[in-house]
């Protein structure tokens, strides 16, 4: 085993995140540093994609804020992420659901898995 594999195993073993995939609705609680102050902010939306593997894995969340679509990319192994809550399991047929970017209103809803 080389050094990069060893480091990536150490990074991935530290966090206990729920299993989520594209289409799921999640809430990410993350720390924001403003000067010397710290506060926790949350970002709630639908997972558009998961990308990468190991220490470099990321996921993209999309939400609608004041009728404007907002997307944010988070690294899975970020120390700034405090916790991730799984709100709804979505039923989609794609791993990357970019088609949501063009949809608005009721068409942009994702069916919930039962």
C-alpha positions as CSV (number, residue, x, y, z in Angstrom):
1,X,0.0,0.0,0.0
2,X,1.4,3.4,-0.9
3,X,1.2,6.7,1.1
4,X,-1.8,8.2,-0.8
5,X,-3.9,5.1,0.0
6,X,-3.0,5.2,3.6
7,X,-3.8,8.9,4.0
8,X,-7.1,8.5,2.2
9,X,-8.1,5.6,4.5
10,X,-7.4,7.8,7.5
11,X,-9.5,10.7,6.2
12,X,-12.5,8.5,5.3
13,X,-12.6,6.6,8.6
14,X,-13.2,9.8,10.7
15,X,-16.7,10.7,9.7
16,X,-20.0,8.8,10.2
17,X,-22.3,10.2,7.4
18,X,-25.6,8.7,6.4
19,X,-25.9,6.9,3.1
20,X,-27.4,9.3,0.5
21,X,-27.4,9.4,-3.2
22,X,-28.7,11.7,-6.0
23,X,-32.3,12.6,-5.6
24,X,-32.3,12.6,-1.8
25,X,-33.2,15.7,0.2
26,X,-30.6,16.4,2.9
27,X,-29.6,19.1,5.3
28,X,-25.9,19.9,5.7
29,X,-24.8,21.7,8.9
30,X,-21.4,23.3,8.4
31,X,-19.2,25.8,10.3
32,X,-18.6,29.3,9.0
33,X,-15.7,31.3,10.3
34,X,-16.1,35.1,10.2
35,X,-13.0,36.7,11.6
36,X,-12.6,35.1,15.0
37,X,-16.2,34.1,15.4
38,X,-17.7,30.8,14.4
39,X,-21.3,29.8,13.7
40,X,-23.2,26.9,12.3
41,X,-25.2,27.4,9.1
42,X,-27.3,24.8,7.3
43,X,-28.0,24.2,3.6
44,X,-31.1,22.1,2.8
45,X,-31.8,20.9,-0.7
46,X,-31.7,18.0,-3.1
47,X,-28.6,16.1,-4.0
48,X,-27.8,16.6,-7.6
49,X,-24.7,14.4,-7.8
50,X,-21.9,12.6,-5.9
51,X,-18.6,12.7,-7.6
52,X,-15.1,11.2,-7.1
53,X,-14.0,8.6,-4.6
54,X,-12.1,8.2,-1.4
55,X,-10.6,11.4,0.1
56,X,-11.6,13.6,-2.9
57,X,-15.3,12.7,-3.1
58,X,-17.7,15.6,-3.3
59,X,-21.5,16.1,-3.5
60,X,-23.6,18.9,-5.0
61,X,-26.8,20.2,-3.4
62,X,-29.4,22.4,-5.1
63,X,-32.1,24.5,-3.5
64,X,-34.4,27.2,-4.6
65,X,-34.0,30.4,-2.6
66,X,-36.3,33.3,-3.5
67,X,-37.1,31.8,-6.9
68,X,-33.4,31.5,-7.8
69,X,-31.6,28.2,-8.0
70,X,-28.6,27.9,-5.7
71,X,-26.1,25.0,-5.9
72,X,-23.3,24.3,-3.5
73,X,-20.5,21.7,-3.7
74,X,-19.3,20.1,-0.5
75,X,-16.3,17.8,0.0
76,X,-17.4,14.6,1.9
77,X,-14.4,14.7,4.2
78,X,-14.5,18.4,5.0
79,X,-13.8,19.1,8.7
80,X,-16.2,22.0,8.5
81,X,-19.2,19.7,8.0
82,X,-20.7,19.1,11.5
83,X,-23.5,16.7,10.4
84,X,-25.7,15.6,7.6
85,X,-29.4,14.8,8.1
86,X,-31.3,12.7,5.6
87,X,-34.8,14.3,5.2
88,X,-36.3,12.3,2.3
89,X,-35.2,9.4,0.1
90,X,-35.8,10.4,-3.5
91,X,-36.7,8.1,-6.4
92,X,-34.7,9.0,-9.5
93,X,-33.3,7.0,-12.4
94,X,-30.1,8.9,-12.9
95,X,-26.9,9.4,-10.9
96,X,-26.6,13.0,-12.0
97,X,-29.9,14.8,-12.2
98,X,-28.9,18.0,-14.0
99,X,-32.3,18.2,-15.7
100,X,-33.6,19.8,-12.5
101,X,-31.9,23.0,-13.4
102,X,-34.3,23.7,-16.2
103,X,-37.4,22.7,-14.2
104,X,-39.4,25.0,-11.9
105,X,-42.4,24.6,-9.7
106,X,-44.2,21.3,-9.4
107,X,-42.2,19.8,-12.3
108,X,-39.0,20.1,-10.2
109,X,-40.4,17.8,-7.5
110,X,-38.7,14.5,-6.9
111,X,-40.9,11.5,-6.0
112,X,-40.3,10.1,-2.5
113,X,-39.3,6.4,-2.1
114,X,-41.7,4.4,0.0
